[in-house]
Amino acid sequence: MDLPTVWFLLIAALFTGYFILEGFDFGVGILLPVLGRNDRERRVLINTIGPVWDGNEVWLITAAGGLFAAFPGWYATLFSGFYLPLLLILLALIFRGVAFEYRHKRTDTAWKNRWDVAIFLGSLLPAVLWGIVVANLLRGVPLAADHEYAGGLLDLLSPYALLGGATTAALFTTHGAVFLALKTTGQVRDRAGRLAARGALATTLLAGTFLAITLTIRHTPAAVGLAAGAAVALLGALTATRVRREGWAFVGTAAAIGLTVATLFAALFPNVLPSTTDPAGTLTVANAASGAYSLKVMTWVAVVFAPLVLAYQGWTYWVFRKRIGVANIPE
């Protein structure tokens, strides 16, 4: 296996990890006004992700940095053609982070409500936009022979792309509901469990439709197998939520998200950004990659530092593994 292919797999793994971990963060933020009936309950929801949400975003930073260094051609076309949705994602993440930090600075209700809206919108908007971006990556976009984006904003808003946005939003919301059922106690846990059980069925139908259409656009034997695995994982999560096995339900939704992202990358390979107009404009693993020396240096850096980062993040989740409830939140 050559180094460009290795780095394609590493980029896929980084985005997969990001969507699994940040997925439940987004889900918690989306469900904040739904499951948090008062300020103490909303503080419970925020505190479930408080110690980990910023660490989860490291996966995105690493993926973007790896994309820039390993596939500069892919990075340049992606970040220019998808400028507006990626900018909106960035702004949403910034306001969401500010909201987490500033919500507790004052005690009046209006102040907190405004930041709660920022958390909700800062979670919902990226959840939808990431699906639109990923769907367009797989479907392809108008590219000229020099790999420059040749379309407009409306070219990114096809029915398939919008379905992708709805699918990721549904997946992340269900993932977040399962996570809250796993991490909370009392009435918040009960409401989250009931919502997860109802949402898992709708999410399974939506994700199944999206994956089925995806495989009619591009497919490989690996992509078909991964898509089937994603469907099985969602069905397993649905079953686990109904019997209140929150741990297994979380494993199921995490596996479903991971396998869905893996399906898209498997169907995309060896392309990284197909052109829907001029075939010469299609970006592939080969023509978008950096030189051999750059990839070799990056590989050694990843071998040394990746285990350290994974160990630290795993330790963080272990330290903050216990459930919390309203009783843990002071008046």
Buried (B, 14 or more C-beta within 10 A) or exposed (E): EEBBBBBBBBBBBBBBBBBBBBBBBBBBBBBBBBBBEEBBBBBBBBBBBEEBBEBBBBBBEBBBEBBBBBBBBBBBBBBEBBEEBBEBBEEBBEBBBBBBEBBEEEEEEEBBBEBBBBBBBBBBBBBBBBBBBBBBBBBBBBBBEEBEBBBEEEBBBBEBBBBBBBBBBBBBBBBBBBBBBBBBBBBBBBBBBBBBBBBBBEBBEBBBEBBEBBBEEBBBEBBBBBBBBBBBBBBBBBBBBBEBBBEBBBBBBBBBBBBBBBBBBBBBBEBBBBBBBBEEBBBBBEBBBBEEEBBEEBBEEBEEEBEEBEEEBEEBEEEBEEBBBBEBBEE
